[in-house]
Amino acid sequence: MQLKDLERFEKITIQCHDNPDPDALASAYGLYRYFSNKGKDARIIYSGPYKIRKSNLLLMINELEIPISYYPADSGKIDGLLLTADCQYGQGNVTRLEADDIAVIDHHNGMTELELSEIHAELGGCATLVWKLLQSEDYDVLADRPLCTALYYGLMTDTGNFSEISHPLDKDMRDCLIVNEAQIRLFTNSNISLEEMRITGEALAGYACISNYSCGLLKADECDPNILGIISDMALQVAEFTVVVAFGHVSGGYKLSVRSCTREVMADDFVKTITDGVGSGGGHDFKAGGFISEDKLNAKFGSVSIRDYLEKTIRSYFESFSIIFAAEYKPDLNLFRKYSKNPLVLGFIDPLTFLDKNIRIRVRTLEGDTELVTDGSFYLMVGVLGEVYPMAISKFEASYEITNATFDRELEYVPRIYAEPDGHVYDLYEYIKACIPTGTSYILAMELDKNVKLFTKWYEEKYMKGEKGDYIACREDDLHDFYVIRRDIFEITYSPVN
């Protein structure tokens, strides 16, 4: 669904969920601005048992002039289209209001049979989805500073100060918006009450340490999820902790805030593992967050307490992997097998065709961000599933042949480069050239029998994660250039040499 599909309605009521948060307010505001500019009779409402009281929300509404009003549940049928933002019609967190025509724009998991719906659960905030929809209609978001500020603050609060974002579209919106930083500071610094200060103090005082792993575990009374981020940030300053998990009960389950100050535990990888099968999580290398569903936890493990579950799962995580530093790795090569690359059309990019030499860049892909310096020594390779990785030019010239074929693979997300110091963004698809393997170079590879964290010689500050069944490999002519290849990619790309 596109926003233009809703322009046939003259009256559009945008409903936030009960007890709106900044992401709901920002999403509704973006939709309101769009439809108002189209000449529609648009308004923003919310319902439920309570009116907005939280200080940062009131400041956000007043400072950005968000025209939201309270709509009691018994106020009657909605005239025109009812559009729910950051929630789904009929679900428990939004009062069901009667209307003949209903549409949904949301980023939460859920099922809806409504034809007019756009739901992207992979996004960290509904604000990102609204931003994407506005861009698709050529709405100039950057010219609307209050809206930029609202969208930014909405995503920031829904992802624990951006610590939980993992999808590249969330990162793209965060990085491109032009915001009123003074207003962001005002909203952010009005976000804790005396009661929340008490909760923070008691959580810190009641800490537990998971022995042998320098991991702190802190339980908080039920509170705004952003308070968990404050707790985990403070706890990480304790010398005995290199990893911290703060958790607290919220509607439907438990919210987690994760922090790490060691390169051997990336917070986003950590939280995805401990929520696997019972919730969801994501974020950055050193800050992340997640959610554990109470229903899923009970269905899978019975009456286990959340603390017991976390302690057991965290211990299992630390015991599940080996750490490999490629520069020092000396494996038994008798366990490796020789492979050649299949004659597939692949892609490559020379960053110096559109970037200056010796600048720092951040390459953004679905797998995450990689930081490099354009020193002229490497190309960026684009694999069969859109994976992007650096390769020394000398190795490329010895292993690949440039072809006039077209690299026309459909990618779920087109990789981007963010270039310093100006932050200019380059979509890489238009720079991709095609190449094919020459068949004159080989790799040595071995299937992994357990999980590994591999620090490559290209980037020793962040590990590549390999799971059991994936492959660890190196070029035959460079026994220090080890890397991990996902099993599905390996099976498409390589064939054994007899």
Secondary structure, 3 states (H helix, E strand, C coil): CCHHHHCCCCEEEEECCCCCCHHHHHHHHHHHHHHHHCCCEEEEEECCCCCCCCHHHHHHHHHHCCCEEECCCCCCCEEEEEEEECCCCCCCCCCCCCEEEEEEEECCCCCCCCCCEEECCCCCCHHHHHHHHHHHCCCCHHHCHHHHHHHHHHHHHHCCCCCCCCCHHHHHHHHHCCCCHHHHHHHHCCCCCHHHHHHHHHHHHCCEEECCCCEEEEEECCCCHHHHHHHHHHHCCCCCCCEEEEEEEECCEEEEEEEECCCCCCHHHHHHHHCCCCEEEEECCCEEEEEEEHHHHHHHHCCCCHHHHHHHHHHHHHCCEEEEEHHHCCCCHHHCEEEEECCCCEEEECHHHCCCCCCEEEEEECCEEEEEECCCCEEEEECCCCCEEEEEHHHHHHHEEECCCCCCCCCCCCCEEEECCCCEEEEHHHHCEEEEECCCCEEEEEECCCEEEEECCCCCCCCEEECCCCEEEEECCEEEEEEEECHHHHHHHEEECC
